[in-house]
Amino acid sequence: MVERVAVLSDIHGVLPALDAVLAEPDVASADRIVLTGDIAAGPQPVEVLDRLVALGERAVWVNGNADRELVQLAGGGETEIPDPIVPWCAEQLRSDQVDLLARLPATARLEVAGLGSVLFCHATPRDDEEVVLVDSSLARWAEVLEGVTEETVVCGHTHMPFSRLVDRRLVVNAGSVGMPYGSPGAHWVLLGGTGGPAVQHRRTLFDAEAAADAIAATSSYADIEEWVRYFVRTPVSDTEALAVFAPRDGRGS
């Protein structure tokens, strides 16, 4: 049983956002830091992975679809991810970092104080890229959670934080540290503890303009200015993101 767990999802290779979250007292003191996928695919992949490896056994790693695609690309394969930064990112990784990503499990489980057994995944327990949203139908949720016995499931993938009940099961989306859709800042979740809520959505604010400047100054990605403009300086709203994701959760089919 662990007392406190910080969940960081969808860091996407954005080091300033990651460093801001790691500096939070509740993250620094957490018993475990669970990384629910899409960790390195972004402008500072080498630096982000090195920072997380330094956490040692406190870090619990889960594979995301972008992590899987990075491994495929690094091995000479192809990808369906439309973001052009991903092939560049794969070229930056050291062989030990590719090996690390290749070994990541699809899910992880922890016994957390106040919650019991918690299942961590990237998108859903059965698939690392399918979409479920806060307003997805109960039928859709029942489909993607079929066979899951844990009463709490924590995920990421869609970059929008939420908590909701699904037929008595609690589903928590941690949002995104490095590429948030909706309110600015790095989003993460604190789980466990006693005497307070067992699930706390947190948002770490940092200077986005300074972060964008630092990323642009240190990343060798050719279109880095456009990347930071879109994802760091002026990220899209949750309304825009939901409009894109909604058709992918099976609604209306």
C-alpha positions in Angstrom: 0.0 0.0 0.0 1.3 3.4 -0.9 0.1 6.6 0.8 0.6 9.3 -1.9 0.9 8.9 -5.7 1.4 11.7 -8.2 0.2 10.9 -11.7 1.9 12.7 -14.6 0.6 12.0 -18.1 1.4 13.2 -21.6 4.6 15.1 -20.8 5.4 15.1 -24.5 9.0 16.1 -24.1 8.4 19.5 -22.6 11.1 19.9 -19.9 10.0 23.2 -18.4 6.5 21.9 -17.7 7.9 18.7 -16.2 10.4 20.6 -14.0 7.7 22.8 -12.7 5.6 19.8 -11.6 8.5 17.9 -10.1 9.2 21.0 -8.0 5.8 20.8 -6.4 6.1 19.8 -2.8 3.4 17.1 -3.1 5.2 15.6 -6.1 8.6 15.8 -4.4 7.3 13.9 -1.4 5.0 11.4 -3.2 5.8 7.7 -2.6 5.4 7.0 -6.3 5.2 9.1 -9.4 3.2 7.3 -12.1 3.9 8.3 -15.7 0.9 7.3 -17.8 2.4 7.5 -21.3 3.3 9.8 -24.1 6.4 10.8 -22.2 9.0 11.8 -24.7 7.4 12.7 -28.0 8.1 16.4 -28.2 10.9 19.0 -28.4 13.2 17.8 -25.5 12.9 14.0 -25.5 16.4 13.2 -24.3 16.3 15.7 -21.4 12.9 14.6 -20.2 13.7 10.9 -20.2 17.0 11.6 -18.3 15.1 13.7 -15.7 12.6 10.9 -15.2 15.1 8.1 -15.0 16.8 10.1 -12.2 13.7 9.5 -10.1 14.7 5.9 -9.7 12.3 3.4 -8.2 9.8 6.1 -7.3 8.8 6.3 -10.9 6.2 3.8 -12.3 6.2 3.9 -16.1 3.3 3.1 -18.5 3.5 3.0 -22.2 1.6 5.4 -24.4 0.9 5.3 -28.1 3.5 8.0 -28.9 6.1 6.1 -26.9 5.3 3.0 -28.9 5.5 4.9 -32.2 8.9 6.3 -31.2 10.3 2.8 -30.7 8.9 1.8 -34.1 10.5 4.7 -35.8 13.8 4.3 -34.1 13.9 0.7 -35.4 13.3 1.8 -39.0 9.5 1.4 -39.0 6.7 3.8 -39.9 4.2 5.8 -38.0 0.7 7.0 -38.4 1.1 9.9 -36.0 0.6 13.1 -38.1 2.8 15.3 -35.9 6.1 15.8 -37.8 8.1 16.3 -34.6 7.7 12.6 -33.8 10.2 11.3 -36.5 12.7 13.9 -35.5 12.2 13.0 -31.9 12.9 9.3 -32.6 16.2 10.3 -34.2 17.3 12.1 -31.0 16.9 9.2 -28.6 19.9 7.3 -27.4 19.8 3.5 -27.7 19.3 3.1 -24.0 16.3 5.4 -24.1 14.8 3.5 -27.0 15.3 0.3 -25.0 13.6 1.9 -22.0 10.6 2.8 -24.0 10.4 -0.6 -25.6 10.2 -2.3 -22.2 7.3 -0.2 -20.9 4.2 -2.1 -19.8 0.7 -1.2 -21.1 -0.7 -0.9 -17.6 0.4 -0.7 -14.0 -1.4 -1.4 -10.7 -0.9 0.0 -7.2 -2.7 -0.3 -3.9 -3.3 3.3 -2.9 -4.5 4.6 0.4 -8.1 5.7 0.3 -8.7 4.1 -3.1 -7.6 0.5 -2.9 -6.4 -1.2 -6.1 -5.9 1.4 -8.9 -5.3 0.5 -12.5 -3.1 3.0 -14.5 -3.1 3.1 -18.3 -2.6 5.5 -21.1 -5.9 5.7 -23.1 -7.9 2.6 -22.0 -6.8 -0.6 -20.2 -7.1 -2.5 -23.5 -5.7 0.0 -26.1 -3.2 2.8 -26.0 -4.9 5.1 -28.5 -8.7 4.7 -28.4 -10.7 7.6 -27.2 -13.1 8.0 -24.3 -14.2 11.3 -22.9 -15.9 12.8 -19.9 -19.2 12.8 -21.8 -18.8 9.4 -23.6 -21.8 7.2 -23.2 -22.0 4.6 -20.5 -22.2 1.9 -23.2 -18.9 3.1 -24.6 -17.3 3.1 -21.2 -18.6 -0.4 -20.4 -17.0 -1.5 -23.7 -13.5 -0.2 -23.0 -13.5 -1.3 -19.3 -14.8 -4.8 -19.9 -13.0 -7.2 -17.7 -11.5 -4.5 -15.4 -11.9 -5.4 -11.8 -10.3 -2.4 -10.1 -12.6 0.2 -8.7 -10.4 3.1 -9.9 -8.9 3.6 -13.3 -6.5 6.4 -14.1 -5.6 7.4 -17.6 -4.5 10.2 -19.9 -4.2 10.4 -23.7 -6.8 13.1 -24.5 -5.0 15.9 -22.5 -8.1 17.0 -20.7 -8.5 16.3 -17.0 -11.7 14.9 -15.5 -13.1 12.5 -12.9 -16.4 10.7 -13.4 -18.3 7.6 -12.2 -18.9 4.8 -14.6 -21.3 2.2 -13.1 -19.8 2.7 -9.6 -16.2 2.7 -10.9 -14.2 5.9 -10.7 -12.4 7.0 -13.8 -9.7 9.7 -13.6 -8.0 11.5 -16.5 -4.8 13.2 -15.3 -4.8 15.7 -18.2 -1.4 16.6 -19.7 1.8 18.1 -18.2 3.3 19.3 -21.4 0.5 19.7 -23.9 -2.7 20.7 -22.1 -6.0 21.3 -23.8 -8.1 23.8 -21.9 -6.8 25.9 -19.1 -3.1 26.8 -19.1 -0.5 25.2 -16.9 0.7 21.6 -16.3 -2.1 19.3 -15.2 -1.5 16.3 -12.9 -3.3 14.3 -10.2 -2.5 13.5 -6.6 -3.9 10.3 -5.3 -4.2 8.8 -1.8 -3.6 10.1 1.7 -5.9 10.4 4.6 -8.0 13.2 6.0 -8.8 14.7 2.5 -10.0 13.9 -1.0 -8.4 10.7 -2.3 -8.3 12.2 -5.8 -7.0 15.8 -6.3 -6.7 17.4 -9.7 -3.8 19.8 -9.6 -2.6 22.5 -12.0 1.0 23.9 -11.9 1.3 27.3 -13.4 4.6 28.4 -15.0 5.8 31.1 -17.3 4.7 29.8 -20.7 6.5 32.5 -22.7 9.8 31.9 -20.9 9.3 28.1 -21.3 8.6 28.6 -25.1 11.7 30.7 -25.4 13.8 28.2 -23.5 12.5 25.3 -25.7 13.1 27.2 -28.9 16.7 28.1 -27.8 17.7 24.5 -27.0 15.7 22.2 -29.3 17.2 21.4 -32.8 13.8 20.6 -34.3 13.5 22.6 -37.5 10.0 24.0 -36.9 10.4 24.5 -33.2 9.0 28.1 -33.3 5.8 26.9 -34.8 5.6 24.0 -32.4 5.9 26.1 -29.3 3.6 28.7 -30.7 0.8 26.1 -31.1 1.4 23.9 -28.0 3.0 26.2 -25.4 2.2 29.9 -26.2 -1.4 29.5 -27.4 -2.6 25.9 -26.7 -6.1 25.0 -28.0 -9.1 25.0 -25.8 -10.9 22.0 -24.4 -13.9 22.9 -26.7 -11.7 22.7 -29.8 -10.1 19.5 -28.6 -13.5 17.8 -27.8 -14.8 18.7 -31.3 -11.8 16.8 -32.7 -11.9 13.8 -30.3 -15.7 13.3 -30.0 -16.2 11.5 -33.4 -13.6 9.0 -32.3 -15.4 7.7 -29.2 -18.1 5.9 -31.2 -20.9 8.3 -30.6 -23.6 8.3 -33.2 -22.4 5.0 -34.8 
